[in-house]
């Protein structure tokens, strides 16, 4: 045992061992290089497909300094909230005012349209155009065929036409009657006096529904009592226009019979059909007037 402990190796053995290790490493590296080279020769290289480069990015032109001024004013930490959505438009409702719409007259320009509205509290009627004030503190905003739009306390309200279901939309004026074409037409023989050919009357009365689209009449009240019928929307060239009636006239009597009964609303036409002479009492521009007709 003692002899084994005293055994020692010479330094030249270490040199030999180191050379052997280095030689083994070089041999391994050389074999690896040779194997890689042979593999590269035997295995074909992969196909490489290159995509065309993207088009160049177009640079924006120079902008004025005012374009960038918002950057200085913007607060990126306290951005302004989006604008609130517009308030919903409320649909007009029926007006609570004590009013009654008796009739309307529409004109193509809209501005000249007017309406006849009765104040139910005072029992008084009046003619009101666009932007005209009406009883109750409202104003007329728009006039339509079957209603009037009122502006009341900043809101739109509807005043519907009384008995609108019985109305007939206006139609084009009828062609001139044969009598008028031959010169045998209504003639003014004096102040508020007219000569009416029978043929003119018969021609106009052949189509009653068409005739009633040429005029409108609504009851006129004073002091709670009916005094007659107010005329409006008289179509130009119609029979009513030819016999001298005007918008706003209030017919109070026919041949001495007071027009305070709705059943007498068409008495004027019946009298024209049957009577040779006719006297119509009316109020025009707040003054009493009489129209006389001689039917031949």
Secondary structure as UniProt FT lines:
FT   HELIX           2..5
FT   HELIX           11..42
FT   HELIX           65..68
FT   HELIX           69..73
FT   TURN            76..77
FT   STRAND          93..94
FT   STRAND          99..105
FT   TURN            108..109
FT   TURN            111..112
FT   STRAND          114..119
FT   TURN            120..123
FT   STRAND          124..129
FT   TURN            130..131
FT   STRAND          133..134
FT   TURN            135..137
FT   STRAND          138..143
FT   STRAND          147..152
FT   TURN            153..154
FT   STRAND          155..161
FT   TURN            162..163
FT   HELIX           164..166
FT   HELIX           178..181
FT   TURN            182..183
FT   STRAND          187..190
FT   TURN            191..192
FT   STRAND          193..196
FT   HELIX           198..205
FT   HELIX           208..211
FT   HELIX           212..214
FT   STRAND          216..222
FT   TURN            223..224
FT   STRAND          225..232
FT   TURN            236..237
FT   HELIX           239..242
FT   TURN            243..244
FT   TURN            247..248
FT   STRAND          250..254
FT   TURN            255..256
FT   STRAND          257..258
FT   HELIX           262..264
FT   TURN            265..266
FT   HELIX           267..274
FT   STRAND          277..284
FT   TURN            285..286
FT   STRAND          287..295
//
